[in-house]
């Protein structure tokens, strides 16, 4: 079922894929919330889940889990587990839903435009030249990482960084 074989316009294909991911990931999250309710009925488990360490872990997941959920849509194999974990750890709807929308939008865009062809192409390249494929992939990832790091540093930070270095040297020369 390759979306590229569908005869729909791109926007319709994206909407279908987005609907699929909302139902699938959102449903997994809701299953986790339901499982949490059921498992809390067991006294020993409820005692553990009421403890301070567990509460602290849940608070961290609730606070920092949204970016993890959004990125999980780009990772094959962990998406369902992370959405289930968000549900079982009672991640708030207020944080989960925006992460689901952002991650699901990107997922739908990737699968409605590139579909599975990108994965097949990468597998064919690896089969014919594994070393070259890994090398090009590593270079690509390093370039993207460098770009992200470079974009995070604003021109103001560069100016303050360059001003602080001469002032340190000037102070060491006079001493």
C-alpha positions in Angstrom: 0.0 0.0 0.0 2.3 2.7 -1.3 0.8 6.2 -1.1 2.6 7.1 -4.3 0.4 4.6 -6.2 -2.8 6.4 -5.0 -4.6 8.6 -7.6 -5.5 11.3 -5.1 -4.0 14.8 -5.1 -1.1 15.2 -2.7 -3.1 17.2 -0.1 -5.8 14.5 0.1 -3.1 11.8 0.4 -1.5 13.9 3.3 -4.9 14.2 5.0 -5.5 10.5 4.8 -2.1 9.7 6.2 -2.5 12.3 8.9 -5.8 10.8 9.9 -4.3 7.4 10.0 -1.5 8.5 12.3 -3.9 10.4 14.6 -6.1 7.4 15.0 -3.2 4.9 15.4 -0.9 6.9 17.7 -3.7 8.6 19.6 -5.4 5.2 20.0 -2.2 3.7 21.4 -1.9 6.6 23.8 -5.5 6.1 25.0 -4.9 2.3 25.4 -2.0 3.2 27.6 -4.2 5.5 29.7 -6.8 2.7 30.0 -4.1 0.2 30.9 -2.9 2.5 33.6 -6.3 2.7 35.2 -6.6 -1.1 35.2 -3.2 -1.8 36.5 -3.6 0.7 39.4 -6.3 -1.5 40.8 -3.6 -4.0 41.9 -2.6 -2.8 45.3 1.1 -3.6 45.1 1.5 -1.8 41.8 -0.6 1.1 43.0 1.8 1.4 46.0 4.8 1.6 43.6 3.1 4.1 41.3 2.2 6.3 44.2 5.8 6.4 45.5 7.9 9.5 45.2 10.4 8.1 42.7 7.7 7.0 40.3 5.9 10.3 40.6 9.2 12.2 39.9 9.7 10.0 36.8 6.1 10.7 35.6 6.6 14.4 36.1 9.8 14.3 34.0 8.0 12.4 31.2 5.1 14.9 31.3 7.5 17.9 31.2 10.1 16.7 28.7 8.2 13.9 26.8 6.5 16.1 24.2 9.7 16.5 22.0 10.4 12.8 22.3 6.9 12.0 21.1 7.2 14.4 18.2 10.6 12.9 17.1 9.4 9.3 17.6 7.4 9.6 14.4 10.7 9.8 12.5 12.0 6.6 14.2 10.9 3.2 12.9 10.2 0.7 15.6 9.8 2.9 18.7 6.8 5.1 17.8 4.2 2.8 19.2 6.1 2.0 22.4 6.7 5.7 23.1 3.0 6.6 22.5 2.0 3.7 24.8 4.5 4.9 27.4 3.1 8.4 27.2 -0.3 7.0 28.0 0.7 4.7 30.8 2.8 7.4 32.5 -0.3 9.8 32.3 1.4 12.4 30.1 -1.1 15.3 30.1 -3.3 15.8 27.0 -2.2 19.4 26.9 1.4 18.3 26.1 0.7 15.1 24.2 -1.8 16.4 21.6 0.5 19.1 20.2 3.4 16.6 20.0 1.1 14.2 18.2 0.0 16.9 15.7 3.6 18.1 15.0 5.1 14.6 14.7 2.1 13.2 12.9 2.2 16.1 10.4 5.8 15.4 9.5 5.2 11.6 9.3 2.2 12.2 7.0 4.3 14.5 4.8 7.1 12.0 4.5 4.9 9.1 3.7 2.6 11.0 1.4 5.5 12.4 -0.7 8.3 10.0 -0.6 6.4 7.0 0.6 8.4 3.8 0.9 10.5 4.6 -2.2 13.1 6.4 -0.1 13.5 3.3 2.1 13.7 1.0 -0.9 16.3 3.2 -2.6 18.4 3.3 0.6 18.2 -0.5 0.9 19.2 -0.9 -2.7 22.2 1.5 -2.3 23.3 -0.4 0.8 23.0 -3.8 -1.0 25.2 -2.6 -3.9 27.8 -0.5 -1.9 27.4 -0.7 1.9 30.5 1.3 2.7 29.7 4.1 0.4 26.1 4.2 1.6 27.1 4.4 5.3 29.8 7.0 4.5 27.4 9.3 2.6 24.8 8.8 5.3 27.3 9.8 8.1 28.4 12.8 6.1 24.8 13.8 5.6 24.0 13.5 9.3 27.1 15.4 10.3 26.2 18.2 7.8 22.7 18.4 9.2 24.0 18.4 12.8 26.5 21.1 11.9 23.8 23.2 10.3 21.5 22.8 13.4 24.4 23.8 15.7 25.3 26.7 13.4 21.8 28.0 13.3 21.4 27.9 17.1 24.3 30.3 17.5 22.9 33.8 16.9 25.1 36.7 15.6 24.8 38.3 19.0 26.4 35.3 20.7 29.2 35.3 18.2 29.9 39.0 18.9 29.9 38.5 22.7 32.1 35.4 22.3 34.6 37.3 20.3 34.6 40.4 22.6 35.2 38.3 25.7 38.3 36.6 24.3 40.3 39.8 23.7 39.4 41.2 27.1 40.7 38.0 28.7 44.0 38.4 26.8 44.3 42.0 27.6 43.8 41.3 31.3 46.5 38.5 31.2 49.0 40.7 29.4 48.8 43.4 32.0 49.3 41.0 34.9 
